[in-house]
Amino acid sequence: MNASGDDGRVGYRRPPKETRFKPGTSGNSAGRPKGRRKLAADLRDELNEMIKIVEDGRELVVSKQRAVVKALVAGSLKGDLRAIITLFNSLGCQADEPDEAENEIAAEDRDIVESFANRQQASDMADPAQSPPLALPAPSEPGRG
């Protein structure tokens, strides 16, 4: 036997010296494989890339998503039935998202709120405490609840 207690034999739990892990090196040098990217993430990244297109003789830089939408609308206007169907199916998928117009107060409703505020102010003026005038809420921005 040598000083390290290994006499060079090969067998159960004694691999050949040449194939043993070297001190300081990992047994899995490549490491654990990374997770596979999801299709939605790849598609989102690809559609967000910018490309150059020519529209009305001008060169524009738009996202690939915008270019696809432009091509879809152009095909629909030419009467391409597949483009029309795809366009309307795409619009159907987006029906769950609130429309920007829905977030704003209708003119009729705004008139009602203003008349109420004016009546409140008039009744408060008659009151000796004279509370401060009511402030109308500002029209909400699209996308804010």
C-alpha positions, 0 to 999 in steps of 0.5 A, a space after each residue: 500500500 502507498 501513503 494515501 491508502 490506495 494500492 492501485 486496485 480497481 473494483 467496487 467503489 474504486 474507479 481507475 485513477 485516470 477517471 477519478 475527479 481531479 481535486 477542485 473540479 466538479 463532477 458536473 462541469 456543464 452544470 444543470 441544463 437551463 429550463 426551456 423557454 416558453 413559446 409565449 416568451 419567445 413569441 413576445 420577444 420576436 414580435 417586439 423586435 424592430 424592423 424597417 418597412 416602406 409605407 407610402 414611399 417612406 421608410 418606417 421603423 416599427 415592431 414586427 407586431 405592428 408590421 403584421 397588424 398593418 399587413 393584416 389590415 391591408 389584406 382585409 381591405 383588399 378583400 382577402 377572406 383569410 385576412 378578414 377572418 384572422 382580423 376579426 378573430 384577433 379582435 374577439 380575443 381582445 374583447 375582454 380588455 376594457 376599451 379606453 372609451 369605457 374609462 372616461 365619464 360620458 358627457 351626460 353623466 358629467 353634466 349630472 355630476 356638475 349639476 349636483 355639485 352646483 346644487 350642493 354648493 348653493 345649499 352650502 352657501 345658505 348654510 352659515 358654515 359655508 363649506 368649501 366648494 366641491 371639486 369634480 373628479 378629473 377624467 380618468 386616464 386610460 388604463 387606470 382603474 
